[in-house]
Amino acid sequence: DEGSPSSGSSAVAAMVGLGLGMVLYMFLMIYGAMVMQSVIEEKSSRVLEVVVSSVRPFELMMGKIFGVASVAVVQVLIWAVLVCGAGAAVMPHVLPDGAMEAAAALQQGGGAATAAAGDFDPETLGAIALATDVGYLGMLFGYLLLFVVGGYLLYSAMFAAVGSAVDNAQDAAQLQTPIMIPIILAVIVEMSVLNDPNSPLAFWFSLIPFTSPVVMMARIPYGIPTWEIVLSLVLLYGSFVGMVWFAAKIYRVGIFMYGKKPSLKELFKW
């Protein structure tokens, strides 16, 4: 978007994009693994055998997924309030005289920007404009929340299925590998986004649901078309619905299996 604070500074866009992408990577790994570990612990202690006498396995799996999701949502909202609040209230008091006015002029563009910039570095002014624009920060955190929730829902369903199929964390390592590969691949592609956010590689990986949360969040600060973001979100949440259907079938069988680590072939049979 032309009016975004980072549109005039590729360095600022790169920094913000990289940071947002890594945040998504962290969320997918931490909260997905949290769901898997919770399932393994309940299965090993035979708690699940008691619980499924009152609720269906599908309801139990979805309750666990959405329960952890609420923790992730609260954490993102807390970050949003702290960052937006600091940008609006603190930054104007700690910056040099004239920096805020120069940043505002730079954001509006035109001849006024050149005149107001004075001795300030354009990259620095771009960062100041971004850090103090509550509307823009709110937009970024809104997208972050949507992709955190969508990516988490997709991956947590797979992590829950893996957790139900094994008895301990050591056995889960082998089955985790197919889940980890797309996340790691997304981080690798994210680095190429910093060089060219509109390349075919960046475009397609920001639409593929298994990599889109990380890659798309790295592209958003560059001002990409809104339709790409909407399409990415539709594909992401649609894939979650399909993945839940598959994961629920594995979960329903796996929570009653003990003493044997199933192969990937057996999981497909389930």
Phi, psi and chi 1 to 4 in degrees:
 res  aa     phi    psi   chi1   chi2   chi3   chi4
   1 ASP       -  135.8  -65.7  -25.0      -      -
   2 GLU   -65.5  -31.7 -130.6  174.8  -87.9      -
   3 GLY   -87.5   -1.5      -      -      -      -
   4 SER   -70.8  146.5   69.2      -      -      -
   5 PRO   -58.6  -31.1  -22.4   31.0      -      -
   6 SER   -88.7   -5.5   61.5      -      -      -
   7 SER   -66.9  -24.3   61.6      -      -      -
   8 GLY   -91.7    1.5      -      -      -      -
   9 SER  -141.0  107.1  171.6      -      -      -
  10 SER   -67.0  -31.5   58.9      -      -      -
  11 ALA   -65.8  -42.6      -      -      -      -
  12 VAL   -64.9  -44.1  173.0      -      -      -
  13 ALA   -61.1  -41.4      -      -      -      -
  14 ALA   -63.7  -43.0      -      -      -      -
  15 MET   -64.4  -46.1  179.3 -179.9   65.1      -
  16 VAL   -66.7  -43.7  174.4      -      -      -
  17 GLY   -61.6  -44.0      -      -      -      -
  18 LEU   -62.7  -43.4  179.8   63.5      -      -
  19 GLY   -63.1  -45.2      -      -      -      -
  20 LEU   -65.5  -39.9  -68.5  174.2      -      -
  21 GLY   -62.2  -41.9      -      -      -      -
  22 MET   -69.1  -33.4  -66.1  -51.0  -64.6      -
  23 VAL   -61.4  -44.4  166.8      -      -      -
  24 LEU   -61.6  -43.3 -101.8  -63.6      -      -
  25 TYR   -57.8  -45.5  170.2   77.3      -      -
  26 MET   -61.3  -45.8  -97.5 -168.2  -22.6      -
  27 PHE   -62.3  -44.9  -91.8   88.8      -      -
  28 LEU   -62.2  -42.9  -65.0 -177.9      -      -
  29 MET   -70.7  -48.6  -64.7  -68.2  -67.9      -
  30 ILE   -69.0  -52.0  -66.8  173.8      -      -
  31 TYR   -77.5  -31.1  -72.3  104.4      -      -
  32 GLY   -64.4  -46.0      -      -      -      -
  33 ALA   -65.0  -30.8      -      -      -      -
  34 MET   -63.8  -41.1 -170.9 -177.2  -62.4      -
  35 VAL   -64.3  -45.6  170.5      -      -      -
  36 MET   -61.7  -45.6 -177.2 -174.8   70.3      -
  37 GLN   -63.6  -37.2 -170.8   61.1   37.6      -
  38 SER   -64.1  -42.2  175.3      -      -      -
  39 VAL   -64.4  -42.8  174.3      -      -      -
  40 ILE   -61.8  -43.6  -67.4  174.6      -      -
  41 GLU   -64.3  -43.4  -70.1  175.9   -0.9      -
  42 GLU   -68.2  -35.3  -69.3  178.1   -2.5      -
  43 LYS   -69.4  -44.4 -178.1 -179.4  175.4 -178.2
  44 SER   -66.1  -28.7   61.2      -      -      -
  45 SER   -91.1    3.0   63.0      -      -      -
  46 ARG    63.8   19.1  -56.0  -64.0  175.7   99.7
  47 VAL   -66.8  -36.1  171.0      -      -      -
  48 LEU   -60.0  -33.6  -73.6  176.6      -      -
  49 GLU   -62.7  -33.5  -66.2 -178.5    0.4      -
  50 VAL   -77.3  -42.7  177.9      -      -      -
  51 VAL   -65.7  -39.6  176.9      -      -      -
  52 VAL   -71.4   -5.5  -66.5      -      -      -
  53 SER   -76.8  -15.3   63.3      -      -      -
  54 SER  -109.7  -29.6  -57.4      -      -      -
  55 VAL  -131.5  158.2  -62.5      -      -      -
  56 ARG   -73.4  150.2  -67.8 -175.1  -58.3  158.6
  57 PRO   -55.1  -37.8  -28.3   35.3      -      -
  58 PHE   -62.8  -43.7  176.0   78.3      -      -
  59 GLU   -65.1  -37.0  -65.9  172.0  -15.9      -
  60 LEU   -65.2  -43.8 -179.2   61.8      -      -
  61 MET   -64.4  -45.2 -175.6 -174.3   76.4      -
  62 MET   -66.8  -36.7  -67.2  -55.7  -64.3      -
  63 GLY   -62.1  -41.0      -      -      -      -
  64 LYS   -66.3  -42.9 -172.6  172.2  -63.3  -66.2
  65 ILE   -63.3  -49.2  -70.7  174.0      -      -
  66 PHE   -72.5  -27.1  -77.2  111.3      -      -
  67 GLY   -64.5  -47.0      -      -      -      -
  68 VAL   -69.5  -33.1  177.2      -      -      -
  69 ALA   -60.0  -37.4      -      -      -      -
  70 SER   -63.2  -33.9   63.6      -      -      -
  71 VAL   -64.8  -44.1  177.7      -      -      -
  72 ALA   -63.3  -41.1      -      -      -      -
  73 VAL   -63.3  -45.1  168.8      -      -      -
  74 VAL   -61.1  -40.0  170.1      -      -      -
  75 GLN   -64.7  -42.7 -174.9  167.3  -11.4      -
  76 VAL   -63.6  -41.7  172.0      -      -      -
  77 LEU   -64.0  -38.5  -68.5  176.4      -      -
  78 ILE   -63.8  -44.0  -68.7  173.9      -      -
  79 TRP   -60.3  -42.6  -74.3   -1.8      -      -
  80 ALA   -61.2  -45.5      -      -      -      -
  81 VAL   -64.2  -43.1  170.9      -      -      -
  82 LEU   -66.1  -45.9  -70.0  176.6      -      -
  83 VAL   -68.3  -47.8  171.8      -      -      -
  84 CYS   -64.0  -40.5  -67.7      -      -      -
  85 GLY   -64.8  -42.5      -      -      -      -
  86 ALA   -66.0  -40.2      -      -      -      -
  87 GLY   -63.9  -39.9      -      -      -      -
  88 ALA   -81.3  -35.6      -      -      -      -
  89 ALA   -99.9  -36.1      -      -      -      -
  90 VAL   -93.2  -45.1  178.1      -      -      -
  91 MET   -54.0  -45.4  -68.6  -69.2  -74.0      -
  92 PRO   -59.0  -23.7  -24.8   35.7      -      -
  93 HIS   -90.8  -15.4  -59.8  -71.3      -      -
  94 VAL  -108.4   -8.2  -61.8      -      -      -
  95 LEU   -87.1  155.8  -66.3  173.0      -      -
  96 PRO   -63.5  158.7  -19.1   30.0      -      -
  97 ASP   -59.9  133.5  -66.9  -23.6      -      -
  98 GLY    88.6  -12.0      -      -      -      -
  99 ALA   -67.0  -41.2      -      -      -      -
 100 MET   -64.5  -43.4  -71.4  -65.4  -64.3      -
 101 GLU   -65.0  -40.4  -67.9   76.9    6.7      -
 102 ALA   -66.0  -39.2      -      -      -      -
 103 ALA   -65.8  -40.1      -      -      -      -
 104 ALA   -64.9  -40.0      -      -      -      -
 105 ALA   -66.4  -39.7      -      -      -      -
 106 LEU   -62.6  -37.9 -179.9   67.8      -      -
 107 GLN   -65.5  -35.1 -171.2  174.3  -13.4      -
 108 GLN   -78.9  -26.1  -65.8  172.3   -2.3      -
 109 GLY    80.2 -174.3      -      -      -      -
 110 GLY    83.9 -170.1      -      -      -      -
 111 GLY   -65.4  -29.1      -      -      -      -
 112 ALA   -61.9  -32.5      -      -      -      -
 113 ALA   -64.1  -44.5      -      -      -      -
 114 THR   -64.5  -41.2  -53.9      -      -      -
 115 ALA   -68.1  -40.5      -      -      -      -
 116 ALA   -77.9  -23.5      -      -      -      -
 117 ALA   -61.5  -40.8      -      -      -      -
 118 GLY    56.7 -126.2      -      -      -      -
 119 ASP   -88.8    0.9  -62.2  -31.7      -      -
 120 PHE   -79.5  141.4  -65.8  104.1      -      -
 121 ASP   -72.4  133.0  178.0   51.4      -      -
 122 PRO   -58.3  -37.4  -26.0   34.0      -      -
 123 GLU   -64.1  -40.2  -61.4  -71.5  -11.4      -
 124 THR   -65.6  -42.6  -57.3      -      -      -
 125 LEU   -64.1  -37.0  -67.8 -179.6      -      -
 126 GLY   -63.1  -41.2      -      -      -      -
 127 ALA   -66.2  -39.3      -      -      -      -
 128 ILE   -64.8  -43.8  -66.6  172.0      -      -
 129 ALA   -60.1  -40.5      -      -      -      -
 130 LEU   -67.9  -45.1 -174.9  147.4      -      -
 131 ALA   -67.8  -20.7      -      -      -      -
 132 THR  -107.9   -0.8   54.1      -      -      -
 133 ASP   -91.5   95.6 -170.4  -25.3      -      -
 134 VAL   -62.8  -38.4  177.3      -      -      -
 135 GLY   -62.6  -43.9      -      -      -      -
 136 TYR   -67.9  -43.1 -179.4   68.6      -      -
 137 LEU   -62.4  -39.5  -69.0  174.6      -      -
 138 GLY   -62.2  -39.1      -      -      -      -
 139 MET   -62.9  -45.1 -179.6 -158.9   70.9      -
 140 LEU   -60.8  -44.5  -74.7 -178.6      -      -
 141 PHE   -69.8  -30.2  -85.1  106.6      -      -
 142 GLY   -63.2  -46.6      -      -      -      -
 143 TYR   -65.4  -40.1  -76.6  133.8      -      -
 144 LEU   -58.6  -43.2  177.7   64.1      -      -
 145 LEU   -63.0  -43.7 -173.9   60.4      -      -
 146 LEU   -63.0  -42.8  -70.6  172.6      -      -
 147 PHE   -77.7  -31.7  -80.6  103.4      -      -
 148 VAL   -61.8  -49.6  160.5      -      -      -
 149 VAL   -64.5  -47.9  172.2      -      -      -
 150 GLY   -63.1  -46.9      -      -      -      -
 151 GLY   -64.9  -41.2      -      -      -      -
 152 TYR   -62.3  -46.3  161.3   78.9      -      -
 153 LEU   -59.6  -41.9  -67.5  176.7      -      -
 154 LEU   -64.4  -49.4  178.4   65.8      -      -
 155 TYR   -77.6  -33.4  -84.6   96.2      -      -
 156 SER   -65.9  -32.2   63.6      -      -      -
 157 ALA   -61.5  -41.5      -      -      -      -
 158 MET   -69.9  -41.5  -66.6 -173.3  -75.4      -
 159 PHE   -63.0  -38.8  -85.0  113.4      -      -
 160 ALA   -64.4  -39.0      -      -      -      -
 161 ALA   -64.0  -42.3      -      -      -      -
 162 VAL   -65.2  -43.9  168.5      -      -      -
 163 GLY   -60.9  -34.4      -      -      -      -
 164 SER   -74.7  -19.6   68.7      -      -      -
 165 ALA   -90.2  -10.5      -      -      -      -
 166 VAL  -125.1  169.7  -62.2      -      -      -
 167 ASP  -104.4  -17.3  -64.7  -28.2      -      -
 168 ASN  -151.4  167.8   53.4   69.1      -      -
 169 ALA   -66.6  -30.3      -      -      -      -
 170 GLN   -64.9  -41.6  -71.4   73.3   24.2      -
 171 ASP   -68.6  -24.4  -69.7  -18.1      -      -
 172 ALA   -74.4  -18.9      -      -      -      -
 173 ALA   -58.2  -44.3      -      -      -      -
 174 GLN   -66.1  -43.0  178.3 -172.3   -7.9      -
 175 LEU   -73.5  -19.3  -61.9  179.3      -      -
 176 GLN   -73.6  -25.1  -90.8 -174.3  -85.9      -
 177 THR   -54.3  -47.6  -57.3      -      -      -
 178 PRO   -62.4  -25.1  -22.2   33.9      -      -
 179 ILE   -78.7  -36.4  -57.8  176.1      -      -
 180 MET   -73.7  -31.5  -56.2  -73.4  -68.0      -
 181 ILE   -57.6  -49.1  -70.7  174.8      -      -
 182 PRO   -62.1  -35.5  -21.4   32.9      -      -
 183 ILE   -65.6  -44.8  -55.9  178.9      -      -
 184 ILE   -65.7  -39.9  -63.6  172.7      -      -
 185 LEU   -61.8  -37.9 -175.6   60.2      -      -
 186 ALA   -62.7  -39.7      -      -      -      -
 187 VAL   -65.7  -38.8  174.5      -      -      -
 188 ILE   -63.9  -45.1  -64.7  173.4      -      -
 189 VAL   -65.8  -32.5  173.6      -      -      -
 190 GLU   -57.1  -36.0  179.1 -168.8    7.0      -
 191 MET   -64.0  -35.5  -59.1  -55.4  170.7      -
 192 SER   -71.9  -25.4   71.4      -      -      -
 193 VAL   -62.5  -33.4  170.5      -      -      -
 194 LEU   -63.8  -28.2  -55.4 -177.7      -      -
 195 ASN   -84.6  -40.2  -62.4  -37.2      -      -
 196 ASP  -151.9   94.8 -175.2    2.8      -      -
 197 PRO   -68.5  -14.2   23.8  -32.8      -      -
 198 ASN  -110.3   16.2  -65.4  -50.3      -      -
 199 SER   -69.0  155.9   67.7      -      -      -
 200 PRO   -55.7  -38.2  -26.1   34.7      -      -
 201 LEU   -61.1  -49.1 -179.5   69.1      -      -
 202 ALA   -63.9  -40.6      -      -      -      -
 203 PHE   -61.5  -51.6  172.9   78.2      -      -
 204 TRP   -71.0  -36.7  -72.3  109.6      -      -
 205 PHE   -72.5  -19.4  -87.2   83.7      -      -
 206 SER   -83.5   -5.5   64.9      -      -      -
 207 LEU  -105.5  -30.2  -65.8 -177.1      -      -
 208 ILE   -64.6  121.2  -61.6  172.3      -      -
 209 PRO   -56.1  -33.9  -26.5   35.4      -      -
 210 PHE   -72.9  -19.0  -65.5  100.7      -      -
 211 THR  -120.6  -11.7   56.5      -      -      -
 212 SER   -62.2  -37.0   62.8      -      -      -
 213 PRO   -57.6  -47.6  -27.5   37.0      -      -
 214 VAL   -71.5  -48.7  173.6      -      -      -
 215 VAL   -70.0  -41.7  178.9      -      -      -
 216 MET   -65.9  -40.1 -176.6   56.7   82.8      -
 217 MET   -65.5  -27.6  -77.9  -51.1  -56.3      -
 218 ALA   -73.7  -25.2      -      -      -      -
 219 ARG   -88.3  -29.3  -66.3 -176.4   65.1 -150.0
 220 ILE   -55.9  -42.3  -73.9  176.1      -      -
 221 PRO   -61.8  -15.7  -25.5   36.1      -      -
 222 TYR   -82.5   -2.3  -71.8   91.3      -      -
 223 GLY    79.1   48.5      -      -      -      -
 224 ILE   -78.1  161.0   62.5  173.4      -      -
 225 PRO   -58.6  143.0  -24.1   33.6      -      -
 226 THR   -63.6  -33.3  -56.1      -      -      -
 227 TRP   -62.6  -30.8   70.3  -95.7      -      -
 228 GLU   -66.8  -40.5  -67.4 -175.4   18.8      -
 229 ILE   -66.2  -44.1  -57.3  175.0      -      -
 230 VAL   -63.5  -44.7  173.2      -      -      -
 231 LEU   -61.9  -41.8  177.8   58.9      -      -
 232 SER   -60.8  -42.6  179.3      -      -      -
 233 LEU   -67.2  -40.3  -73.9  169.3      -      -
 234 VAL   -61.9  -45.6  169.4      -      -      -
 235 LEU   -65.6  -38.0  -67.4  174.1      -      -
 236 LEU   -64.6  -50.3  179.1   60.4      -      -
 237 TYR   -72.3  -32.5  -78.9   84.9      -      -
 238 GLY   -64.9  -37.9      -      -      -      -
 239 SER   -67.3  -33.6  -61.9      -      -      -
 240 PHE   -60.5  -42.7  159.1   66.6      -      -
 241 VAL   -60.4  -45.2  174.6      -      -      -
 242 GLY   -66.2  -39.8      -      -      -      -
 243 MET   -66.9  -35.9 -175.1   55.5   64.6      -
 244 VAL   -61.3  -38.2  162.7      -      -      -
 245 TRP   -62.0  -44.4 -174.6   79.9      -      -
 246 PHE   -68.7  -46.7  -76.4  103.8      -      -
 247 ALA   -63.4  -36.4      -      -      -      -
 248 ALA   -63.4  -35.9      -      -      -      -
 249 LYS   -66.8  -41.7  -70.8 -176.7  173.1  -66.3
 250 ILE   -67.7  -42.3  -63.0  174.9      -      -
 251 TYR   -61.1  -42.7 -172.7   87.1      -      -
 252 ARG   -62.0  -36.5 -175.2  176.8   57.5 -163.8
 253 VAL   -84.9  -43.0  177.5      -      -      -
 254 GLY   -64.6  -33.8      -      -      -      -
 255 ILE   -67.6  -14.2   55.9  175.9      -      -
 256 PHE  -106.3    6.4  -62.1  112.4      -      -
 257 MET   -99.5  127.6  -60.7  -71.8  -71.9      -
 258 TYR  -130.8  151.1  -65.5   95.4      -      -
 259 GLY    79.3    3.5      -      -      -      -
 260 LYS  -144.9  131.9  178.9 -172.3  175.8 -175.1
 261 LYS   -90.8  113.6 -178.4  175.7   67.8  174.5
 262 PRO   -71.9  152.9   28.6  -34.4      -      -
 263 SER   -86.4  169.8   63.0      -      -      -
 264 LEU   -61.6  -34.4  -69.4  175.0      -      -
 265 LYS   -62.4  -41.2 -176.4  178.8  178.9 -179.3
 266 GLU   -68.1  -36.4  -71.9  175.3  -53.8      -
 267 LEU   -62.3  -39.3  -68.5 -177.9      -      -
 268 PHE   -65.3  -35.0  -80.1  115.7      -      -
 269 LYS   -64.8  -41.8  -74.6 -177.6  179.1  179.6
 270 TRP   -61.5      -  -66.4   -3.6      -      -
